[in-house]
Each structure stands twice: as structure tokens, then as C-alpha cells.
Amino acid sequence: MTWNETIENFSHFLKFERNFSDNTLDAYIRDVKKLKAFSEEKLDNTTPDKITFENLQEFLLYLTKEKISERTQARGISSIKSFFKYLIEEEIREDNPSTLLEGPKLGLYLPDTLSFEDVEKIIRAVHPRRQPTGSRLRRKQRIRRQFG
């Protein structure tokens, strides 16, 4: 089975059976086409039913060298895993070379925090005329303890 035929059938599978949105579908197909291009250039045009785990590792190394972002690589791995699961379901392959693939560790981004002065402004904006007393004072103290 050729790459183009397999990719077209995979696209129909994602669209009609998995009900993927157009954007997700486009991203997954684009990722699989990158693997196809890599296979044609670097792997002597290895077909989807012959690709090995080592070939996939070479592809991931290639993406890293091309300075593809970690998030894009992670989505690409997800696309490739779905592609090979599809090939197994369609009985094109008996094994899944993508099973052991691991994505890059994605960094966590901390949200911006409010300064103490900003918290004070917010509190004053809620009740500008009232002085902090009773339960309001306790809430204000709790905010100070939590946010420094």
C-alpha cells in the first residue's frame, strides 16, 4: 500500500469515524505527511507497513534538529500513534512501531501573579467607602498570607 493511499484513507477515518474537527484533521495529516517526506528522503521510501521503531526514532531526532517546538513534536507523536493504530485496525500492519515512542517533556508555564498593590486595589474597588472590619479584615489577611 502506498503512502498517499494510506494517508487518504486515514484522513477519511479521522473525519468520518473519529469525527475530528477540520483543524485537528489538518494537523494530524500534516504530521503524517512529514513522516512520509522523511521516509522518501532518508529511509529509501520505506512504506508505512515496513517502518520500524528505529525509523520513527530517527524521524523524531530529525524534528528536534529542525528545531520543531516540543508541543508540535508531542502532537506529531500523537498523530503518528493514531496512524499506526489505524493501520493495525485495517490489518495493514500486525505490530505497532510507535507504541514505545515518548514525547518530549513539555514545560509548564506559570501564570502571571498579582502584586500586593494590585490585590489592595481590587479589594478597595469592591468596597471603596468601607474600612476593613470583621470578616472583610479576615479575608484581607487571608489574601495577604496566600499571596505574600
Backbone as CSV, one residue per row, in Angstrom:
resi,resn,N_x,N_y,N_z,CA_x,CA_y,CA_z,C_x,C_y,C_z
1,MET,0.844,-1.180,0.000,0.000,0.000,0.000,0.891,1.245,0.000
2,THR,0.543,2.210,-0.795,1.360,3.423,-0.922,1.035,4.415,0.202
3,TRP,1.965,5.356,0.381,1.769,6.404,1.386,0.514,7.221,1.084
4,ASN,0.385,7.682,-0.156,-0.732,8.567,-0.497,-2.085,7.909,-0.267
5,GLU,-2.195,6.670,-0.680,-3.445,5.937,-0.494,-3.744,5.736,0.994
6,THR,-2.717,5.385,1.748,-2.884,5.153,3.183,-3.269,6.441,3.906
7,ILE,-2.607,7.534,3.557,-2.901,8.818,4.195,-4.322,9.275,3.862
8,GLU,-4.731,9.081,2.630,-6.091,9.467,2.243,-7.130,8.661,3.026
9,ASN,-6.905,7.357,3.142,-7.831,6.510,3.906,-7.823,6.883,5.390
10,PHE,-6.655,7.204,5.929,-6.531,7.632,7.324,-7.297,8.938,7.539
11,SER,-7.214,9.832,6.577,-7.935,11.103,6.659,-9.444,10.870,6.731
12,HIS,-9.951,9.974,5.893,-11.382,9.653,5.915,-11.769,9.019,7.247
13,PHE,-10.919,8.155,7.762,-11.163,7.512,9.050,-11.286,8.559,10.157
14,LEU,-10.336,9.506,10.199,-10.365,10.534,11.240,-11.591,11.437,11.112
15,LYS,-11.942,11.743,9.894,-13.055,12.669,9.669,-14.411,12.025,9.947
16,PHE,-14.608,10.836,9.429,-15.938,10.240,9.493,-16.142,9.297,10.674
17,GLU,-15.105,8.594,11.084,-15.280,7.649,12.183,-14.884,8.238,13.531
18,ARG,-13.848,9.053,13.536,-13.409,9.660,14.795,-13.983,11.065,14.979
19,ASN,-14.589,11.613,13.931,-15.266,12.903,13.991,-14.334,14.049,14.414
20,PHE,-13.118,14.061,13.889,-12.150,15.114,14.198,-12.588,16.424,13.552
21,SER,-12.268,17.531,14.225,-12.534,18.847,13.640,-11.587,19.051,12.461
22,ASP,-11.898,20.024,11.628,-11.070,20.288,10.445,-9.639,20.650,10.828
23,ASN,-9.474,21.479,11.867,-8.125,21.878,12.276,-7.307,20.694,12.791
24,THR,-7.922,19.860,13.610,-7.222,18.683,14.143,-6.882,17.725,13.009
25,LEU,-7.826,17.523,12.127,-7.610,16.649,10.974,-6.438,17.149,10.137
26,ASP,-6.421,18.447,9.839,-5.330,19.024,9.051,-3.982,18.831,9.743
27,ALA,-3.939,19.053,11.050,-2.681,18.914,11.792,-2.201,17.460,11.765
28,TYR,-3.098,16.502,11.995,-2.705,15.089,12.004,-2.195,14.658,10.628
29,ILE,-2.900,15.049,9.585,-2.490,14.663,8.235,-1.161,15.322,7.881
30,ARG,-0.983,16.567,8.268,0.287,17.267,8.018,1.442,16.543,8.722
31,ASP,1.200,16.077,9.954,2.241,15.351,10.683,2.599,14.031,9.999
32,VAL,1.604,13.310,9.533,1.861,12.031,8.857,2.561,12.283,7.516
33,LYS,2.208,13.371,6.857,2.887,13.706,5.596,4.356,14.073,5.836
34,LYS,4.659,14.654,6.988,6.065,14.912,7.333,6.818,13.592,7.466
35,LEU,6.169,12.608,8.091,6.786,11.287,8.207,6.974,10.676,6.819
36,LYS,5.996,10.840,5.956,6.094,10.334,4.583,7.283,10.977,3.871
37,ALA,7.411,12.304,3.971,8.517,13.014,3.312,9.863,12.553,3.867
38,PHE,9.924,12.361,5.177,11.156,11.870,5.797,11.483,10.474,5.270
39,SER,10.460,9.646,5.149,10.654,8.282,4.646,11.177,8.305,3.209
40,GLU,10.641,9.173,2.398,11.067,9.254,0.997,12.504,9.758,0.882
41,GLU,12.874,10.726,1.720,14.204,11.326,1.628,15.286,10.516,2.337
42,LYS,14.987,10.033,3.519,16.030,9.456,4.380,15.953,7.944,4.566
43,LEU,14.813,7.361,4.261,14.629,5.925,4.537,14.399,5.103,3.279
44,ASP,14.892,5.564,2.166,14.737,4.850,0.887,13.284,4.524,0.578
45,ASN,12.412,5.494,0.850,10.989,5.368,0.544,10.337,4.154,1.214
46,THR,10.660,3.955,2.473,10.052,2.864,3.245,8.551,3.090,3.343
47,THR,7.771,2.076,3.055,6.315,2.192,3.082,5.798,2.109,4.517
48,PRO,4.559,2.549,4.747,4.021,2.552,6.111,4.006,1.174,6.774
49,ASP,3.849,0.144,5.987,3.805,-1.203,6.566,5.192,-1.760,6.884
50,LYS,6.256,-1.028,6.517,7.622,-1.509,6.760,8.411,-0.632,7.748
51,ILE,7.849,0.487,8.160,8.569,1.391,9.071,8.787,0.710,10.414
52,THR,9.962,0.935,10.981,10.318,0.324,12.260,10.357,1.381,13.363
53,PHE,10.457,0.905,14.584,10.604,1.793,15.737,11.850,2.655,15.584
54,GLU,12.935,2.069,15.101,14.183,2.816,14.907,14.002,3.925,13.876
55,ASN,13.231,3.636,12.816,12.940,4.675,11.817,12.187,5.843,12.443
56,LEU,11.238,5.532,13.309,10.466,6.586,13.981,11.351,7.399,14.924
57,GLN,12.286,6.732,15.586,13.222,7.454,16.446,14.095,8.399,15.623
58,GLU,14.537,7.948,14.458,15.312,8.810,13.555,14.486,10.018,13.144
59,PHE,13.199,9.801,12.880,12.308,10.890,12.496,12.193,11.923,13.618
60,LEU,12.044,11.456,14.850,11.945,12.375,15.985,13.240,13.147,16.188
61,LEU,14.356,12.485,15.978,15.645,13.168,16.075,15.745,14.238,14.983
62,TYR,15.273,13.912,13.808,15.250,14.871,12.698,14.410,16.100,13.061
63,LEU,13.238,15.877,13.659,12.376,17.000,14.057,13.070,17.879,15.087
64,THR,13.775,17.253,16.006,14.495,18.015,17.026,15.590,18.855,16.393
65,LYS,16.327,18.268,15.454,17.396,19.013,14.772,16.840,20.153,13.935
66,GLU,15.620,20.003,13.459,14.975,21.051,12.668,14.372,22.136,13.565
67,LYS,14.586,22.002,14.852,14.112,22.980,15.844,12.587,23.114,15.850
68,ILE,11.916,21.990,15.706,10.458,21.957,15.827,10.134,22.026,17.319
69,SER,9.162,22.828,17.707,8.846,23.019,19.126,8.396,21.709,19.782
70,GLU,8.554,21.664,21.106,8.173,20.454,21.853,6.686,20.163,21.703
71,ARG,5.871,21.188,21.710,4.423,20.982,21.595,4.065,20.394,20.219
72,THR,4.711,20.888,19.189,4.458,20.365,17.845,4.942,18.926,17.743
73,GLN,6.100,18.630,18.350,6.598,17.254,18.363,5.638,16.332,19.112
74,ALA,5.115,16.798,20.237,4.184,15.977,21.021,2.925,15.674,20.213
75,ARG,2.406,16.688,19.514,1.236,16.454,18.667,1.584,15.497,17.532
76,GLY,2.787,15.643,16.972,3.228,14.754,15.896,3.289,13.306,16.347
77,ILE,3.769,13.096,17.557,3.821,11.726,18.090,2.413,11.181,18.262
78,SER,1.519,12.019,18.750,0.125,11.595,18.887,-0.464,11.239,17.521
79,SER,-0.154,12.035,16.521,-0.639,11.770,15.150,-0.102,10.442,14.635
80,ILE,1.192,10.235,14.835,1.835,9.011,14.346,1.273,7.786,15.069
81,LYS,1.062,7.901,16.372,0.488,6.775,17.115,-0.907,6.447,16.601
82,SER,-1.706,7.476,16.346,-3.050,7.243,15.802,-2.973,6.596,14.421
83,PHE,-2.015,7.039,13.630,-1.840,6.499,12.285,-1.528,4.997,12.338
84,PHE,-0.601,4.616,13.201,-0.242,3.197,13.272,-1.331,2.349,13.929
85,LYS,-2.100,2.912,14.848,-3.252,2.188,15.395,-4.277,1.937,14.290
86,TYR,-4.444,2.947,13.438,-5.348,2.804,12.301,-4.868,1.677,11.380
87,LEU,-3.560,1.648,11.111,-3.022,0.599,10.232,-3.253,-0.793,10.811
88,ILE,-3.196,-0.925,12.113,-3.463,-2.223,12.750,-4.947,-2.572,12.628
89,GLU,-5.814,-1.587,12.887,-7.256,-1.827,12.764,-7.638,-2.251,11.351
90,GLU,-6.959,-1.678,10.364,-7.249,-2.004,8.965,-6.483,-3.246,8.497
91,GLU,-5.755,-3.868,9.398,-4.969,-5.078,9.135,-3.913,-4.870,8.056
92,ILE,-3.375,-3.656,8.004,-2.263,-3.358,7.107,-0.950,-3.735,7.791
93,ARG,-0.939,-3.607,9.107,0.217,-3.993,9.928,-0.250,-4.922,11.025
94,GLU,0.694,-5.742,11.511,0.387,-6.608,12.642,0.949,-6.054,13.943
95,ASP,1.965,-5.177,13.825,2.597,-4.613,15.013,2.503,-3.087,14.968
96,ASN,2.783,-2.469,16.118,2.731,-1.015,16.192,4.112,-0.495,16.608
97,PRO,4.880,0.028,15.666,6.221,0.505,15.993,6.208,1.781,16.840
98,SER,5.066,2.427,16.956,5.004,3.689,17.704,4.659,3.494,19.173
99,THR,4.425,2.265,19.589,3.996,2.001,20.965,4.961,2.570,21.992
100,LEU,6.240,2.419,21.780,7.233,2.845,22.764,7.708,4.288,22.584
101,LEU,7.147,4.990,21.608,7.560,6.385,21.401,7.153,7.232,22.592
102,GLU,8.060,8.086,23.006,7.770,9.014,24.092,7.926,10.433,23.578
103,GLY,7.025,11.264,23.975,7.088,12.660,23.570,8.051,13.449,24.430
104,PRO,8.376,14.636,23.972,9.255,15.495,24.771,8.520,15.957,26.021
105,LYS,9.278,16.253,27.047,8.690,16.783,28.274,8.283,18.228,28.028
106,LEU,7.026,18.495,28.221,6.524,19.838,27.972,6.681,20.675,29.230
107,GLY,7.229,21.854,29.059,7.392,22.751,30.189,6.060,23.320,30.638
108,LEU,5.963,23.542,31.918,4.766,24.161,32.461,5.016,25.652,32.598
109,TYR,4.057,26.417,32.176,4.194,27.860,32.258,3.384,28.374,33.429
110,LEU,4.037,29.100,34.320,3.346,29.654,35.468,2.567,30.897,35.046
111,PRO,1.395,31.061,35.602,0.609,32.249,35.249,1.218,33.497,35.888
112,ASP,0.901,34.637,35.302,1.319,35.891,35.917,0.575,36.052,37.230
113,THR,1.238,36.622,38.219,0.605,36.816,39.524,0.391,38.300,39.772
114,LEU,-0.539,38.580,40.641,-0.828,39.954,41.005,0.140,40.405,42.092
115,SER,0.503,41.660,42.036,1.334,42.220,43.096,0.443,42.528,44.296
116,PHE,1.073,42.764,45.427,0.333,43.099,46.641,-0.500,44.357,46.413
117,GLU,0.094,45.332,45.719,-0.613,46.582,45.457,-1.847,46.350,44.584
118,ASP,-1.723,45.458,43.595,-2.868,45.157,42.742,-3.998,44.504,43.536
119,VAL,-3.642,43.609,44.451,-4.651,42.964,45.299,-5.341,44.022,46.147
120,GLU,-4.567,44.957,46.718,-5.132,46.040,47.521,-6.107,46.869,46.686
121,LYS,-5.750,47.186,45.452,-6.620,47.975,44.578,-7.931,47.240,44.303
122,ILE,-7.845,45.961,44.092,-9.051,45.168,43.830,-9.961,45.174,45.048
123,ILE,-9.357,44.980,46.211,-10.163,44.971,47.442,-10.823,46.321,47.650
124,ARG,-10.077,47.401,47.445,-10.636,48.742,47.608,-11.712,49.024,46.568
125,ALA,-11.570,48.473,45.372,-12.553,48.709,44.318,-13.892,48.050,44.631
126,VAL,-13.873,46.939,45.358,-15.107,46.234,45.683,-15.937,47.050,46.667
127,HIS,-15.313,47.569,47.725,-15.989,48.386,48.738,-15.146,49.618,49.006
128,PRO,-15.217,50.604,48.132,-14.320,51.743,48.273,-14.562,52.590,49.530
129,ARG,-15.793,52.639,50.028,-16.083,53.513,51.162,-15.901,52.828,52.508
130,ARG,-15.958,51.534,52.520,-15.916,50.821,53.799,-14.493,50.546,54.224
131,GLN,-14.245,50.624,55.489,-12.950,50.267,56.055,-12.966,48.771,56.347
132,PRO,-11.800,48.140,56.283,-11.788,46.702,56.556,-12.105,46.398,58.019
133,THR,-13.228,45.713,58.229,-13.600,45.294,59.583,-14.171,43.887,59.521
134,GLY,-14.100,43.196,60.628,-14.741,41.890,60.766,-14.300,40.878,59.732
135,SER,-15.288,40.269,59.071,-14.991,39.198,58.116,-14.186,39.718,56.927
136,ARG,-14.409,40.974,56.564,-13.647,41.565,55.461,-12.161,41.651,55.805
137,LEU,-11.871,41.985,57.041,-10.484,42.055,57.502,-9.850,40.667,57.482
138,ARG,-10.624,39.666,57.893,-10.103,38.291,57.872,-9.798,37.849,56.434
139,ARG,-10.687,38.175,55.484,-10.435,37.831,54.083,-9.188,38.536,53.565
140,LYS,-9.039,39.790,53.936,-7.881,40.562,53.507,-6.598,39.941,54.065
141,GLN,-6.628,39.527,55.321,-5.457,38.892,55.926,-5.158,37.557,55.236
142,ARG,-6.215,36.824,54.899,-6.029,35.549,54.214,-5.352,35.773,52.858
143,ILE,-5.773,36.792,52.148,-5.155,37.116,50.852,-3.697,37.471,51.043
144,ARG,-3.411,38.254,52.079,-2.010,38.624,52.337,-1.157,37.399,52.626
145,ARG,-1.697,36.458,53.399,-0.930,35.234,53.711,-0.703,34.391,52.455
146,GLN,-1.717,34.303,51.601,-1.608,33.449,50.413,-0.702,34.042,49.347
147,PHE,-0.735,35.335,49.198,-0.020,35.958,48.095,1.183,36.772,48.520
148,GLY,1.556,36.668,49.787,2.796,37.290,50.218,2.611,38.643,50.739
